[in-house]
Amino acid sequence: MCTALYSDVEIRLRNKVCRADFGCTVDLNRVRLELPDKYTVRENFPGLVYKGGGQRKASGTVLLFSNGSIIITGEDSNEIITRILGDVASDLRSLGYQPRENVGLRVVNSVAQFRMRRAVDIVLFARSTPGSRLDRSRFPAVTWRDPRTGCTIRLFRNGAGVVLGSGDQAKIKQAVYNLYEIITKMGADETKGVNANHIRMYSTGVNNSDKEPKGAVNGSSQEVDRVRLSELSVKLFGASISRTLMKNIDILIGEKQRYALKEIGQVLVDLIGDAPTNAFLDKLREHAA
């Protein structure tokens, strides 16, 4: 009898993005001037970058916006995220603001990578599985949205893949289980030894089709080059959010050389909200053809 090894399938959680809202309008320029050791600005970016102070340095990226919303990415520990929120709230109170107690912290996005260590017929998968789309880009893959978890999976021929759409480890794991079931039913010989109970999950660090971002993104038919998109997102948001954005784009839209600004907006708005998204699109529009 063939028994699957414990290491046959691995899942790694990466690029966790959290959002919260202090519920108060903030004068970002005042915060920066009053607390220059803890907050800084990026050129043409409509927010502040929190860098901590003293021994409390942020290892991820923390962005504070004038509407009181805050984005945290690259921090995996809930304890650290809570401490960051408490520190920023304390800073705001020291300047006379009244941030609310319940900030509504939620994980808005998490990208998980997995590897099945076996080849998969992605063409057959796309033909036989509802909700799947074959992407014949530089790295051929099939994109499938799991209707039971709402997660979106991008699966490559070598058995590697990416799961997007939930910060819940249980949902991510279940989405991979559901994928196994489909591949097994396809009758592929290489999947017969897989045991879904033998999965390791490592914590290292959304489907947007029904959402329309507001403001500047609406009605935009302009396009931007992928390289320029990546460069500008790193410059404005930092490497961590930029990596998350490009992963989301590759999974939800597919890897292309050029993207419509409306497509980018639909992916980005769930990560950072309407106002920052539209400000970013304004910068992209300057470089769009």
C-alpha positions in Angstrom: 0.0 0.0 0.0 1.3 3.4 -0.9 1.6 5.8 2.0 2.1 9.6 1.5 5.1 11.1 3.2 4.5 13.9 5.7 6.4 16.3 3.5 4.4 15.5 0.3 2.5 18.7 0.5 3.5 22.0 2.1 1.6 25.2 2.6 3.3 28.5 3.6 1.3 31.6 4.5 2.8 34.8 3.2 1.9 38.5 2.7 -0.7 38.8 5.3 -2.5 42.2 5.0 -4.6 43.6 7.9 -6.8 46.7 8.0 -8.2 48.7 10.9 -9.9 52.0 11.4 -9.4 54.4 14.3 -12.6 56.3 13.4 -11.1 59.8 13.4 -9.7 62.2 10.8 -6.0 62.7 11.2 -3.7 65.6 10.2 -0.9 63.5 8.9 1.5 66.5 8.5 1.0 67.3 12.2 1.7 63.7 13.2 4.9 63.7 11.2 6.1 67.0 12.6 5.3 66.1 16.2 6.6 62.6 16.0 9.4 62.6 13.4 11.2 59.6 14.9 8.2 57.3 14.6 6.5 58.5 11.3 7.8 59.3 7.9 6.5 60.1 4.4 7.1 58.6 1.0 7.2 60.8 -2.0 3.7 61.2 -3.6 2.2 58.8 -1.1 -1.1 59.9 0.5 -0.3 58.5 4.0 2.4 58.1 6.7 4.7 55.2 7.2 4.9 54.1 10.9 8.4 52.9 11.7 8.0 52.5 15.5 10.4 54.1 18.0 13.1 53.1 20.4 13.0 49.3 20.7 9.6 49.1 18.9 10.7 48.9 15.3 8.1 47.6 12.9 9.5 44.6 10.8 6.6 44.8 8.3 5.0 47.8 6.6 2.5 50.0 8.6 0.6 52.7 6.7 -1.6 55.4 8.4 -4.0 57.4 6.3 -5.8 60.7 7.0 -9.2 59.1 7.3 -8.0 57.1 10.3 -7.5 53.8 8.5 -4.3 51.8 9.0 -2.8 49.0 6.9 -0.4 46.4 8.4 1.5 43.9 6.3 4.5 41.7 6.8 3.7 41.1 10.5 2.5 37.6 11.2 2.0 37.7 15.0 -1.4 38.9 16.2 0.3 40.1 19.4 2.7 42.3 17.5 -0.1 43.7 15.4 -2.2 44.5 18.5 0.9 46.3 20.0 1.3 48.4 16.9 -2.3 49.4 16.9 -2.1 50.3 20.6 1.1 52.3 20.0 -0.4 54.3 17.1 -3.6 54.9 19.1 -1.6 56.2 22.0 0.3 58.6 19.7 -3.0 59.9 18.3 -4.4 60.4 21.8 -1.3 62.3 22.8 -2.0 64.7 19.9 -5.6 65.3 21.0 -7.4 62.8 18.7 -9.9 60.3 20.0 -9.4 57.0 18.3 -12.1 54.5 19.0 -11.5 51.4 21.1 -12.9 48.9 18.6 -10.8 49.5 15.5 -12.4 46.6 13.6 -9.1 44.8 12.9 -9.5 42.2 10.1 -7.3 40.3 7.8 -8.3 41.4 4.3 -5.8 39.3 2.4 -3.4 36.5 2.8 -1.4 34.7 0.1 -0.5 31.0 0.8 1.9 29.0 -1.3 1.7 25.2 -1.6 3.5 22.4 -3.3 2.1 19.0 -4.1 5.5 17.7 -5.4 3.8 16.0 -8.5 2.8 17.1 -12.0 -0.8 18.1 -12.8 -2.5 18.2 -16.2 -3.7 21.8 -16.0 -5.3 21.6 -19.4 -7.5 18.7 -18.3 -8.2 20.4 -15.1 -9.4 23.6 -16.8 -11.6 21.6 -19.3 -13.3 19.5 -16.6 -13.6 21.9 -13.7 -16.2 24.7 -13.5 -14.9 28.1 -12.4 -11.4 27.5 -13.8 -9.5 29.5 -16.3 -6.4 28.5 -18.2 -3.7 31.1 -18.4 -1.2 30.5 -21.2 1.3 33.2 -20.0 5.0 32.9 -19.5 4.3 30.4 -16.7 1.2 28.4 -17.8 -1.2 27.8 -15.0 -4.9 27.3 -14.3 -6.8 29.7 -12.0 -9.8 28.2 -10.1 -12.1 29.8 -7.5 -13.2 27.3 -4.9 -17.0 27.9 -4.4 -17.0 26.3 -1.0 -14.4 28.5 0.6 -14.3 31.5 -1.7 -10.5 31.1 -2.1 -8.9 31.5 -5.5 -6.1 29.1 -6.4 -3.5 29.4 -9.1 -2.1 25.9 -9.9 1.0 25.3 -12.0 1.9 22.1 -14.0 4.6 21.1 -11.5 2.1 20.8 -8.6 3.0 24.1 -7.0 0.3 26.7 -6.5 -0.9 29.8 -4.7 -4.0 30.3 -2.6 -5.6 33.7 -2.2 -8.7 35.0 -0.6 -8.7 34.3 3.2 -6.6 35.0 6.2 -8.1 32.0 7.9 -5.7 29.1 7.9 -8.5 26.5 8.1 -10.2 27.9 5.0 -6.9 27.9 3.1 -6.2 24.3 4.1 -9.8 23.3 3.1 -9.4 25.0 -0.3 -6.4 22.8 -0.9 -8.3 19.7 0.3 -11.0 20.6 -2.2 -8.4 20.9 -4.9 -7.1 17.4 -4.1 -10.6 16.0 -4.4 -11.0 17.4 -7.9 -7.6 16.2 -9.1 -8.2 12.8 -7.6 -11.5 12.5 -9.5 -9.6 13.4 -12.7 -8.0 10.0 -12.3 -4.4 11.3 -12.5 -2.0 8.5 -11.5 0.3 10.9 -9.8 -2.2 11.9 -7.1 -3.2 8.4 -5.9 -0.8 8.4 -3.0 -1.8 11.8 -1.5 -3.2 11.9 2.0 -4.8 15.2 2.7 -4.3 14.7 6.5 -0.5 14.8 6.0 0.0 18.5 5.5 2.4 20.9 7.1 1.4 24.5 7.5 4.0 27.3 8.2 3.1 30.8 9.2 5.8 33.1 7.8 4.7 36.3 7.5 -10.6 37.8 -1.9 -12.2 37.5 -4.5 -12.7 41.0 -6.0 -14.9 40.2 -8.9 -18.0 41.5 -7.3 -16.5 44.8 -6.1 -16.2 48.0 -8.0 -13.8 50.6 -6.4 -15.0 54.1 -6.2 -13.7 57.4 -7.5 -10.9 57.7 -10.1 -10.8 54.0 -11.0 -14.3 54.0 -12.5 -14.5 54.1 -16.3 -10.7 54.0 -16.7 -9.7 52.3 -19.9 -6.0 53.3 -19.7 -3.2 50.7 -19.4 0.1 50.5 -17.6 3.2 48.4 -18.2 3.8 45.6 -15.7 7.4 46.7 -15.0 6.3 50.2 -14.3 3.4 49.1 -12.1 5.8 47.0 -10.0 8.4 49.8 -9.7 5.9 52.4 -8.7 4.1 50.2 -6.2 7.4 49.5 -4.5 8.2 53.2 -4.4 4.9 54.3 -3.0 3.9 51.4 -0.8 7.1 49.5 0.0 8.3 46.1 -1.0 5.9 44.1 1.2 2.6 45.5 -0.1 4.0 45.6 -3.6 4.7 41.9 -3.5 1.2 41.3 -2.2 -0.3 43.4 -5.0 1.6 41.7 -7.8 0.7 38.2 -6.3 -3.0 39.2 -6.3 -2.8 40.5 -9.8 -1.2 37.3 -11.1 -3.8 35.2 -9.4 -7.0 37.2 -10.1 -6.2 38.7 -13.5 -3.3 36.6 -14.8 0.3 37.5 -15.7 0.3 40.0 -18.5 2.7 42.6 -19.9 0.1 45.4 -19.6 -2.9 45.9 -17.3 -5.9 48.2 -17.4 -6.0 50.6 -14.5 -9.6 49.5 -13.7 -8.3 45.9 -13.2 -5.5 47.1 -10.9 -8.0 49.2 -8.9 -10.4 46.2 -8.4 -7.5 44.2 -6.9 -6.0 47.0 -4.8 -9.1 48.6 -3.3 -9.7 45.6 -0.9 -6.1 45.9 0.3 -5.9 49.6 1.2 -9.3 51.1 0.6 -10.7 53.6 -1.9 -8.8 56.8 -1.2 -5.2 55.3 -1.3 -6.2 53.2 -4.3 -7.4 56.3 -6.3 -4.3 58.2 -5.3 -2.1 55.4 -6.6 -4.1 55.1 -9.8 -3.6 58.9 -10.4 0.2 58.2 -10.3 -0.2 55.3 -12.6 -2.3 57.3 -15.0 0.7 59.7 -15.5 2.6 56.8 -16.9 -0.3 55.1 -18.8 -0.4 54.9 -22.5 
